């Protein structure tokens, strides 16, 4: 029996169970770039919610719209790259909430614009740090296509961090904790 035929004979629930067991095994044994990418997708999902909330409740309407559109582009690009490589990325709200390291809160809509921007900068930095980890793993795994996608995503995050830092009157790398970690 071919693998494809065996896959077709299993129920959707059995296929999902196998996928979840595989992901748990990877997360608890030797994490790989695709596993980190699930965390990136979770972060992007959380950013989708936060950027829309900030877009609706602050005068930086156009900038936040630009950021959430860009986030959506990368969200789709990364998930499609994973599928093309044979991985099964997170794809449900439950999975995104499980994997995201970011948080969002309804009270944030009452933040001042500068506080919203600082919050997004920190989220972008956390996502960038995960992306760097995924890039290194993709390099080790020889997954050049995923590595290239992640590098382009990281470059975009760096640009957005720089632009948002400028908006609040700071240098691009000011207050960047990752710089302190590199010095240790």
C-alpha positions, 0 to 999 in steps of 0.5 A, spaced: 500 500 500 502 506 498 503 512 503 498 516 499 493 511 499 494 509 507 493 517 508 487 517 504 484 511 508 485 514 515 480 519 518 481 526 518 481 525 526 486 520 525 490 524 521 490 530 526 492 526 531 498 523 528 500 530 526 499 533 533 503 527 536 509 529 531 509 536 533 509 534 540 514 529 539 518 535 536 517 540 541 519 536 546 525 532 543 529 536 538 526 542 536 526 544 528 525 550 524 518 548 522 516 548 530 519 555 531 515 557 525 509 555 528 510 560 534 512 565 529 505 564 526 502 564 533 505 571 534 503 573 527 495 571 529 496 575 535 499 581 532 493 581 527 488 582 533 493 587 536 494 591 530 487 591 528 485 594 535 490 599 535 488 601 528 481 602 530 482 606 537 488 611 535 490 616 530 495 612 527 490 609 523 494 609 516 500 606 519 497 600 523 493 599 517 500 598 513 503 594 519 497 589 519 497 588 511 504 587 512 503 582 517 498 578 513 502 578 507 508 574 511 503 570 515 500 567 509 507 567 505 510 563 511 505 558 512 505 557 504 512 556 505 512 550 510 506 547 506 511 547 500 516 544 504 512 538 507 510 541 514 503 542 517 503 549 520 499 551 525 492 553 522 487 554 528 486 559 533 487 554 538 494 552 535 495 560 534 494 561 542 498 555 544 504 557 540 504 565 541 509 568 546 505 575 545 499 577 549 493 582 547 488 585 552 482 589 551 485 594 555 490 596 550 485 600 546 486 605 551 493 606 551 496 612 548 499 612 541 506 612 544 505 606 548 501 602 543 507 603 538 512 601 544 508 595 545 508 593 538 516 594 538 517 589 543 512 584 540 516 585 533 523 584 537 520 578 540 518 575 533 524 577 530 528 573 536 524 567 534 525 568 527 533 568 528 532 562 532 528 559 526 533 562 521 539 558 524 535 551 525 533 552 517 541 553 516 542 547 520 537 543 516 539 545 509 532 548 508 534 554 504 527 556 501 525 556 509 531 560 511 530 565 505 523 566 507 525 567 514 531 572 512 526 576 508 521 576 514 527 578 519 529 584 515 522 587 514 521 586 522 528 590 523 525 595 518 519 596 522 522 596 529 527 602 526 521 606 523 517 605 529 523 607 534 524 613 530 516 615 531 517 615 538 524 619 538 529 613 539 534 610 535 533 604 531 537 599 536 535 603 543 532 599 548 534 592 544 535 587 549 537 582 544 543 587 544 545 586 551 544 578 550 549 578 544 554 581 549 554 576 554 
